[in-house]
Every structure is written in C-alpha cells, then in structure tokens.
C-alpha cells in the first residue's frame, strides 16, 4: 500500500529593492508541512514561523507577499529549534518528503551550510512533485496556481503562506501517477546537495 508523504512549503526572507539575490542570502521564516496520502487526504499538519538571525527585520514586500509579520517571526524559534520541533512532530514516521519545485530543497541546502540542524527529517529522500505531475498530466504550466486551475480547483487559504501552500499541494496528489512519483524520488539527492550534509 502506498505510504503517506510529507509535503513541505517554505517561506523565506525576500526583497523587491534588490535586483538579484540567491537562496543563500534568504532565511526561512515559515515551515509548513502536511502528511498526506497519495489520494490527497491530509492526515496531520505542522506549521511554525522561524526567526531569521542574519537579517532579522522583514521587508515590507515580504510581509505583503506572505502576510507574515515582524511580530510573527520575533516570537518564533530560530531555524535549528524549528527543525527540532519538526522532528518531534514527525516522530520517526518513515516516508519521503515532497515540495512543489526544487526551491524548498535548495533553501534547506543553503541554510544547512550555515546553521546545521542535524534534523532527522532531512535524512528522508525528497521528490520534486512538479516533475511527476507534469509527466502524469502532460500540462506545461507547472506553477501551483496554474496546476490547480488545470484541475478546476480553487486555491484555499493564502498563497505564499507555507501551510496553506502545503495543503493545496496535497490536493494535487490524486492527479499524480504514483509510479511516476516514486521514480522521481531522490533526483536532487547528490552528495553535494543533500540538505543534512551527509
């Protein structure tokens, strides 16, 4: 029987007055995660804001985009503590974790270089769910909203809020062929990119 999988969506610091910046310059400010069955049923949820430390003040653009406020992150745990909380919630449940695209994986890779968490969660293999969804549907537009519109699904909650995005990604799972999903697992898991550094 196909196992449930963890779906992660991260939000991070961002700016509209910087012409170019990389994931290494961004810091996670929300970890949203749901545990969902391959047919899209959400079994459990985890959500926490995360306090950035390198640039602790959020830009106005970031707050407008995500709805995450300065007071939300000021009272939040730092990244390594947030990952300890995520591990406690996962509670050794086995599985894989997926995200809509590669950004979330790469953001974990970047922050683990500067703030290694030793999180058990990041030992699980990752899957970019966009790839098997595209192969399953043949649809070229793979943005989250475009994917949902393709299936005539209304977005629920607020876009660019980690937990809401994770819930909506779960609603796309029934449209992903499970064999294609399994085949896509670990595509980014090279030694140089493994989030945990192992």
C-alpha positions, 0 to 999 in steps of 0.5 A: 500500500502506498505510504503517506508523504510529507509535503513541505512549503517554505517561506523565506526572507525576500526583497523587491529593492534588490535586483538579484539575490540567491537562496543563500542570502534568504532565511526561512521564516515559515515551515509548513508541512502536511502528511498526506496520502497519495489520494490527497487526504491530509492526515496531520499538519505542522506549521511554525514561523522561524526567526531569521538571525542574519537579517532579522527585520522583514521587508515590507514586500515580504510581509505583503507577499506572505502576510507574515509579520515582524511580530510573527517571526520575533516570537518564533524559534530560530531555524535549528529549534524549528527543525527540532520541533519538526522532528518531534512532530514527525516522530520517526514516521518513515516516508519521503518528503515532497515540495512543489519545485526544487526551491524548498530543497535548495533553501534547506541546502543553503541554510544547512551550510550555515546553521546545521540542524542535524534534523532527522527529517532531512535524512528522508529522500525528497521528490520534486512533485512538479516533475511527476505531475507534469509527466502524469498530466502532460500540462506545461504550466507547472506553477501551483496556481496554474496546476490547480486551475488545470484541475478546476480547483480553487486555491484555499487559504493564502498563497505564499503562506507555507501551510496553506501552500502545503495543503493545496499541494496535497490536493494535487496528489490524486492527479499524480501517477504514483509510479511516476512519483516514486521514480522521481524520488531522490533526483536532487539527492547528490552528495553535494546537495543533500540538505543534512550534509551527509 
